[in-house]
Structure formats: C-alpha cells, structure tokens
C-alpha cells in the first residue's frame, strides 16, 4: 500500500512540475521535429542491429493474426444478437449484456495471447539499445537472456497496455447515435496520452533488471525528469500515426464506395460483419506495417536513449548479469490460455457458449 501511495505522490509531483513548465510545452511542429531528429540515431542502430527490424516484423505479423482471428470469430455470433445489439444502440437498453460478456472474454483472451510475443519483441528492441549503450554486442540470444528474467511481468504489462490501446482505438471509431461530447472525446484522448507517457519507461525498467513495482516508480520518475522530451516524442509519434490512420480510413471508405462489389454477398449479419472487418483489415495492415516496422522502432529507440540519459543522471546502472529466466513460466501460461480458448471455441456447443450467445433471440 505504501508503494502505491508513493507512486501516486510521484505522479502528483510530476504533474505539478510539468504545469510549472507550461511555456516549454512542445508545439505541433516542434513535436514532429523532435521525433524526426531521432531518425538518424534510430536508423544507424537499426542498420547495425538488423534484428530490431526482425522483432518489429514479428510484432506486425502477430497483430495481423490476432486481428483476423478476432474477425473470424464474429461469424459465431447469431443474427439475433446482432439485431438485438442494433436495437440496444437505438434505445439505450442493455439486453445483450450476457453475449457481450462472452465476446469480451474471448477478445480479452486473444489480446492476451497476442501481447506475449509483442511484449517480448518490444523488450528485445529495448535490450538491443541497452546492450549497445553499454558497449556490448547485441544478438538475439543476448536480448532474450536480458528479457527472460522479467518475461511474465513484461507480458502482463503489455497485456494491460494492449487492451487499453485496443479500447482507445475502438473508442475513436464513429458510431451510430453517439452521445459523447467533444469534451468527452478530448478527456479520453488526454487520459490515454497520459497513460502512454507515464508508462514509457516501464518495459525499459523491467529489462534493466528492476522488479515490477520498482519499474513503475522508475517510469514515473523518468517522466518527472524528462516530461517535455517525452511528451514531444509521443506527440510527434502519435501525430504521424493519426495522419496515417486518417488516410487509411478515408481511403478505405472511398474504395468501398467506388467498388461496392468488393463486399461479398453473404447470408446473415455475422458473416457480413466478418467480411467487412476482414476486407477493412487489408488497408489497416498496410498502415500498421508503416507504424510498427518503421515509426514504432524509431520511437522505442528514442525513448530508450532518453531512459539511458535518465539512468546516468540519477546514478543508476542496468543489471546486465544473467538471472533465472521466467520465459518458461510465461510460455506455459500463454499455452494454457491458448488451450482454454481453443477448448471454448471447439466445444462451444457442449459448453453452452452457443446457447448463451443465442439467448437474446430466444
């Protein structure tokens, strides 16, 4: 409890410190310039350590597999549930809460499965920078050895962060009968932005050998020491992602409007929704290729560089010695989660899941 209160106190101090430096807050163009200025450092490191691109490509593939698996599962939802959900959105009622709960559990599980390799790859990118910064060669086995002792913690944090990101992305999508005000949307974006900048050093702290609670404190302290730099970097990265997402979204609408025959004629609402998301996933994956394989490594390396400066400023050193790995425990946990999801989907009729999903229309 005292650790939690200490973290809250540090957050309050960081917030006050940043409000006092209001005149130094980064402008739009300064944020883009700040992000771009890190391009040379990142490309040099990526050129010398090509495994960074490998880790980024693995992340992109995993995101794609998770997305299309989720889209495939949409056809399991009976048409009655889709119709009831449509009526709920119009009337404000909540008749579909039970099927929604089932879909939430399935979606949350898929995110959990995907974020394990994504988190390990993110940590390995951070490990590349840490090893090179301390004069050691960076190889895939060395990165995995550095990441291994905190594999479970990295996975659980990435799971939480991944779910928050998914929720935020879905929250940005236009919806019918949307009652949210502009203030609500801005508050949501501000909260998400605050989460991202305040946890920017979390994985770096874990890879540096800190325990989870120590990594939390270190991440908060990292933000307190370098609020302007972190906000400028995140703002530049987010702006480029927003522009790319907007181009993809508008382009997708234009393509579907110009060529409606691209939408396959299928029977039932579930298969139609599935087909829509699968087709929409094609331009989405193209945009994500740019974000995940190019922009995100630049951002990750830039934050790693700032974190290295922060550690030197506070007189700390990362722990590079070998420690007992928790990779086996993490892999076993992920395998168990995957087995539970597989059993639930294969035996959905016997387990009553199909009945629950169909309960709204009965």
C-alpha positions in Angstrom: 0.0 0.0 0.0 2.9 2.4 0.8 4.4 1.6 -2.6 1.2 2.5 -4.3 0.9 5.8 -2.3 4.5 6.6 -3.2 3.7 6.2 -6.9 0.6 8.4 -6.6 2.7 11.1 -4.8 5.3 10.9 -7.6 2.7 11.3 -10.3 1.3 14.4 -8.5 4.8 15.9 -8.2 5.4 15.2 -11.9 2.1 16.8 -12.8 2.9 20.0 -10.8 6.4 20.1 -12.2 5.1 20.0 -15.8 2.4 22.6 -15.2 5.1 24.9 -13.9 7.0 24.5 -17.2 3.9 25.3 -19.3 5.9 27.7 -21.5 8.2 24.9 -22.6 5.4 22.6 -23.7 6.1 21.3 -27.2 4.2 22.8 -30.2 2.9 20.6 -33.0 5.8 21.3 -35.3 8.3 21.0 -32.5 6.9 17.6 -31.7 7.3 16.4 -35.3 10.8 17.9 -35.4 11.7 16.1 -32.1 10.5 12.8 -33.4 12.3 13.4 -36.8 15.6 14.4 -35.0 15.8 10.8 -33.6 15.5 9.3 -37.1 19.3 9.3 -37.7 20.1 7.7 -34.4 17.4 5.0 -34.9 18.3 4.2 -38.5 22.0 3.9 -37.5 21.2 1.4 -34.7 18.8 -0.5 -36.9 21.4 -0.7 -39.7 23.9 -2.1 -37.2 21.4 -4.3 -35.4 19.0 -5.7 -38.1 17.3 -7.9 -35.5 15.4 -4.8 -34.5 13.5 -5.0 -37.8 13.0 -8.7 -37.3 11.4 -8.1 -33.9 9.2 -5.3 -35.4 8.1 -7.6 -38.3 7.2 -10.3 -35.8 5.0 -7.8 -34.0 3.3 -6.8 -37.2 2.6 -10.5 -38.1 1.2 -11.2 -34.6 -1.1 -8.2 -34.7 -2.4 -9.3 -38.1 -3.0 -12.9 -37.0 -4.8 -11.7 -33.8 -7.0 -9.2 -35.8 -8.1 -11.8 -38.4 -8.7 -14.4 -35.8 -10.9 -12.0 -34.0 -12.7 -11.1 -37.2 -13.2 -14.8 -37.9 -14.9 -15.3 -34.6 -17.5 -12.7 -35.4 -19.4 -15.2 -37.6 -20.1 -17.3 -34.5 -22.4 -14.6 -33.2 -26.0 -15.4 -34.2 -28.0 -12.9 -36.2 -30.5 -12.4 -33.4 -27.7 -11.0 -31.2 -26.6 -8.5 -33.9 -30.2 -7.4 -34.3 -30.6 -7.0 -30.5 -27.3 -5.1 -30.3 -28.6 -2.7 -33.0 -31.8 -2.1 -31.0 -29.8 -1.5 -27.9 -27.8 1.2 -29.6 -31.0 2.9 -30.6 -33.0 2.6 -27.4 -30.1 2.7 -24.9 -31.1 -0.6 -23.3 -28.7 -3.4 -22.5 -30.4 -6.6 -23.5 -27.2 -8.1 -24.9 -25.0 -7.8 -21.8 -24.5 -11.6 -21.5 -23.4 -12.3 -25.1 -21.3 -9.1 -24.9 -19.6 -10.5 -21.8 -18.7 -13.7 -23.6 -17.3 -11.8 -26.6 -15.4 -9.6 -24.1 -13.7 -12.6 -22.5 -12.8 -14.1 -25.9 -11.5 -10.7 -27.2 -9.5 -10.1 -24.0 -8.0 -13.6 -24.2 -6.9 -13.0 -27.9 -5.3 -9.7 -26.8 -3.5 -11.6 -24.0 -2.2 -14.3 -26.4 -1.0 -11.7 -28.9 0.7 -9.4 -26.4 3.1 -12.1 -25.2 5.2 -12.2 -28.3 4.6 -8.5 -28.9 5.8 -7.6 -25.4 8.9 -9.9 -25.7 9.8 -8.3 -29.1 9.3 -4.7 -27.6 11.5 -5.7 -24.7 14.2 -7.1 -27.1 14.3 -3.9 -29.0 14.9 -2.1 -25.7 17.5 -4.7 -24.8 19.4 -4.0 -28.1 19.8 -0.4 -27.2 20.8 -1.1 -23.6 23.4 -3.6 -24.7 24.9 -1.3 -27.3 24.8 1.7 -25.0 27.0 -0.2 -22.5 29.5 -1.4 -25.2 28.3 -4.9 -25.6 27.3 -6.7 -28.8 23.6 -7.3 -29.4 22.4 -10.6 -30.5 19.0 -12.3 -30.4 20.1 -14.8 -27.7 21.6 -12.0 -25.6 18.5 -10.0 -25.9 16.3 -12.9 -24.8 18.7 -13.6 -21.9 18.3 -10.0 -20.8 14.5 -10.1 -21.2 13.9 -13.6 -19.8 14.0 -12.8 -16.0 11.1 -10.4 -16.4 9.2 -12.2 -19.1 6.0 -12.7 -17.1 5.9 -9.1 -15.9 6.6 -7.8 -19.4 3.7 -9.9 -20.7 1.2 -8.8 -18.1 2.1 -5.2 -18.5 1.9 -5.5 -22.3 -1.5 -7.2 -22.0 -2.8 -4.3 -19.9 -1.3 -1.8 -22.2 -2.5 -3.6 -25.3 -6.1 -3.8 -24.0 -6.1 -0.1 -23.2 -4.8 0.6 -26.7 -7.5 -1.6 -28.3 -10.2 0.1 -26.3 -8.9 3.5 -27.3 -8.8 2.6 -31.0 -12.4 1.3 -30.9 -13.5 4.4 -29.0 -12.2 6.5 -31.8 -14.3 4.8 -34.4 -17.5 6.6 -35.5 -20.7 5.0 -34.1 -24.4 5.4 -34.6 -26.3 7.5 -32.1 -23.0 8.6 -30.5 -23.9 10.7 -27.4 -20.4 11.6 -26.5 -19.4 15.3 -26.5 -16.2 16.8 -27.8 -15.1 17.3 -24.2 -15.7 13.5 -23.5 -13.5 12.6 -26.5 -10.8 15.0 -25.6 -10.8 13.7 -22.0 -10.5 10.2 -23.3 -7.5 11.1 -25.6 -5.8 13.0 -22.8 -6.1 10.1 -20.4 -4.7 7.7 -23.0 -1.9 10.1 -23.8 -1.1 10.5 -20.0 -1.0 6.7 -19.7 1.4 6.3 -22.6 3.9 8.9 -21.5 3.8 7.9 -17.8 4.5 4.2 -18.7 7.1 5.0 -21.4 9.8 3.6 -19.1 8.0 0.6 -17.8 9.4 -2.1 -20.1 12.8 -0.4 -20.1 12.8 -0.6 -16.3 11.9 -4.3 -16.4 14.6 -5.1 -19.0 17.1 -3.1 -16.9 16.5 -5.6 -14.1 14.0 -3.8 -11.9 11.1 -5.6 -10.2 7.6 -4.6 -11.3 7.0 -2.0 -8.5 10.5 -0.6 -8.9 9.8 -0.3 -12.7 6.6 1.6 -12.0 8.4 4.0 -9.8 11.3 4.3 -12.3 8.8 5.0 -15.1 7.1 7.8 -13.2 10.5 9.2 -12.1 11.6 9.1 -15.8 8.6 11.2 -16.8 9.3 13.6 -14.0 12.8 14.1 -15.1 12.1 14.5 -18.8 8.4 15.5 -19.3 8.9 17.9 -22.2 11.1 15.5 -24.2 8.8 12.5 -23.6 5.7 14.5 -24.5 7.3 15.9 -27.6 8.3 12.4 -28.8 4.9 10.9 -28.1 3.1 13.8 -29.7 5.2 13.6 -32.8 4.8 9.8 -33.0 1.0 10.0 -32.3 0.5 12.7 -34.9 2.1 10.7 -37.6 0.1 7.6 -36.6 -3.1 9.7 -36.6 -2.4 11.1 -40.1 -1.6 7.6 -41.4 -4.8 6.2 -39.8 -6.9 9.0 -41.2 -5.5 8.4 -44.7 -6.2 4.7 -44.4 -9.7 5.2 -43.0 -10.7 7.7 -45.7 -9.1 5.7 -48.4 -10.9 2.6 -47.3 -14.3 4.4 -47.4 -13.6 5.7 -50.9 -12.6 2.3 -52.2 -15.7 0.6 -50.8 -17.9 3.4 -52.1 -16.4 3.2 -55.6 -16.3 -0.6 -55.7 -19.3 -1.9 -53.7 -18.9 -5.3 -55.5 -15.8 -5.8 -53.3 -18.1 -6.7 -50.4 -19.0 -10.3 -50.9 -22.7 -11.3 -50.7 -23.1 -13.5 -47.7 -26.1 -14.6 -45.8 -26.5 -13.5 -42.2 -25.3 -10.5 -40.2 -22.4 -12.2 -38.6 -20.7 -13.3 -41.8 -21.4 -9.9 -43.3 -19.7 -8.1 -40.3 -16.8 -10.6 -40.5 -16.4 -9.9 -44.2 -16.4 -6.2 -43.6 -13.7 -6.3 -41.0 -11.6 -8.8 -43.0 -11.6 -6.5 -46.0 -11.1 -3.4 -43.8 -8.1 -5.2 -42.3 -6.2 -5.1 -45.6 -5.6 -1.3 -45.6 -5.3 -1.4 -41.8 -2.4 -3.9 -42.1 -0.7 -1.8 -44.7 -0.9 1.3 -42.4 0.3 -0.8 -39.4 3.3 -2.0 -41.5 4.5 1.6 -41.6 3.7 2.2 -38.0 5.0 -1.0 -36.5 8.0 -1.6 -38.7 9.2 2.0 -39.2 7.7 4.5 -36.8 7.5 2.4 -33.6 11.2 1.2 -33.6 12.3 4.9 -34.1 10.1 5.9 -31.1 11.2 2.9 -29.0 14.9 3.6 -29.6 14.4 7.4 -29.0 12.7 6.6 -25.6 15.5 4.1 -24.8 18.1 6.8 -25.4 16.3 9.2 -23.1 16.0 6.5 -20.5 19.7 5.8 -20.7 20.3 9.6 -20.1 17.9 9.5 -17.2 19.7 6.5 -15.6 23.0 8.3 -15.9 21.5 11.4 -14.3 20.2 9.6 -11.3 23.4 7.4 -11.0 21.8 4.1 -11.8 23.1 1.2 -14.0 21.0 -1.6 -15.6 21.6 -5.1 -14.3 23.2 -7.0 -17.2 24.2 -10.1 -15.4 22.3 -13.4 -16.1 19.4 -14.1 -13.8 17.0 -17.1 -13.7 14.6 -16.8 -16.7 10.9 -16.8 -16.4 10.3 -17.4 -20.1 9.3 -21.0 -19.5 6.7 -19.9 -16.9 5.4 -17.2 -19.4 5.3 -19.7 -22.3 3.5 -22.2 -20.1 0.9 -19.6 -19.0 0.3 -18.4 -22.6 0.0 -22.1 -23.8 -2.6 -22.7 -21.0 -4.5 -19.6 -22.1 -4.4 -20.7 -25.7 -5.6 -24.2 -24.7 -8.6 -22.7 -22.8 -9.6 -20.5 -25.8 -9.3 -23.5 -28.2 -11.4 -25.7 -26.0 -14.0 -23.0 -25.5 -14.3 -22.5 -29.3 -14.1 -26.2 -30.4 -16.6 -27.3 -27.7 -18.7 -24.2 -27.6 -22.0 -26.2 -28.2 -21.2 -28.7 -25.4 -20.1 -25.9 -23.0 -23.3 -23.9 -23.6 -21.5 -20.9 -25.2 -23.6 -21.1 -28.3 -26.7 -21.1 -26.2 -25.6 -18.1 -24.3 -24.9 -16.2 -27.5 -28.3 -17.2 -28.8 -30.1 -16.3 -25.6 -31.1 -12.8 -26.7 -33.1 -14.0 -29.6 -34.8 -16.8 -27.7 
